[in-house]
Amino acid sequence: MKFGSPRARPRLVQAYDPKTGWSTDRKKAPLTVDLLSELRSAGITLVEAKWRSHRRQINLSTLDFWNQV
């Protein structure tokens, strides 16, 4: 994930569950491999993350944790 700097520490803005829609339950949680893996296991398919003025949507259903994060 690129956020414009190798020192970036992105935070979760919202997560998308196909059954319930967008959720901000864990808003501002630091985005880590463990968190993304946990969210994907819970059925979350898409997350939106932010670092400074950079926002990115990350598709968890196609994310390869060993090569991308």
KEKOL-917026 format. One line per field, with one value per residue (C-alpha): residue number from 0; residue in three letters; y, z, x negated. Coordinates in Angstrom, 1 decimal. Example, Ala and Ser with C-alpha at 12.3 -4.5 7.8 and 13.67 -1.06 7.14 Angstrom:
<midrens>
i	c(0/1)
aa	c(ALA/SER)
y	c(-4.5/-1.1)
z	c(7.8/7.1)
x	c(-12.3/-13.7)
</midrens>
This chain:
<midrens>
i	c(0/1/2/3/4/5/6/7/8/9/10/11/12/13/14/15/16/17/18/19/20/21/22/23/24/25/26/27/28/29/30/31/32/33/34/35/36/37/38/39/40/41/42/43/44/45/46/47/48/49/50/51/52/53/54/55/56/57/58/59/60/61/62/63/64/65/66/67/68)
aa	c(MET/LYS/PHE/GLY/SER/PRO/ARG/ALA/ARG/PRO/ARG/LEU/VAL/GLN/ALA/TYR/ASP/PRO/LYS/THR/GLY/TRP/SER/THR/ASP/ARG/LYS/LYS/ALA/PRO/LEU/THR/VAL/ASP/LEU/LEU/SER/GLU/LEU/ARG/SER/ALA/GLY/ILE/THR/LEU/VAL/GLU/ALA/LYS/TRP/ARG/SER/HIS/ARG/ARG/GLN/ILE/ASN/LEU/SER/THR/LEU/ASP/PHE/TRP/ASN/GLN/VAL)
y	c(0.0/3.3/6.5/8.8/8.0/4.8/6.3/6.6/5.2/5.0/4.7/3.0/5.3/2.8/-0.8/-2.4/-5.5/-6.7/-7.7/-4.5/-1.8/0.7/0.8/3.2/1.0/0.9/4.4/5.7/2.2/1.9/-0.1/-3.3/-6.7/-8.2/-5.8/-6.4/-10.2/-10.0/-7.8/-10.1/-13.1/-11.3/-10.9/-7.3/-6.9/-3.3/-0.8/2.9/4.1/7.6/9.1/12.9/14.0/10.6/8.3/4.8/2.0/-1.5/-4.5/-7.3/-10.0/-9.8/-8.6/-10.9/-10.4/-11.9/-9.6/-6.4/-5.3)
z	c(0.0/-1.0/0.9/-0.5/2.1/3.4/6.9/6.5/9.3/7.8/9.9/9.2/8.2/7.4/6.5/4.2/4.9/2.0/4.5/6.5/4.4/5.6/9.3/11.3/14.4/14.3/13.0/13.6/14.3/13.0/9.7/10.3/8.7/11.7/11.6/7.9/8.3/11.2/9.2/6.2/8.4/9.7/6.2/5.5/1.8/1.5/3.8/3.4/5.0/5.4/6.1/6.2/3.0/1.2/1.1/-0.3/-0.7/-0.2/-1.5/1.1/-1.0/-3.5/-1.1/-0.9/2.6/1.9/-1.0/-0.6/3.0)
x	c(0.0/-1.4/-0.5/-3.2/-5.9/-7.6/-7.1/-3.3/-1.2/2.3/5.5/8.7/11.6/14.3/14.9/17.4/19.3/21.5/24.3/24.5/22.7/20.2/19.1/16.9/16.7/12.9/12.4/8.8/7.4/3.9/3.8/1.8/1.5/3.1/6.1/6.6/6.4/8.9/11.3/11.1/11.9/14.9/16.3/15.1/14.3/13.2/11.6/10.9/7.7/6.2/2.8/2.6/4.4/4.1/7.1/7.0/9.6/8.1/9.9/9.4/10.9/8.0/5.2/2.2/0.9/-2.5/-3.3/-1.3/-1.3)
</midrens>
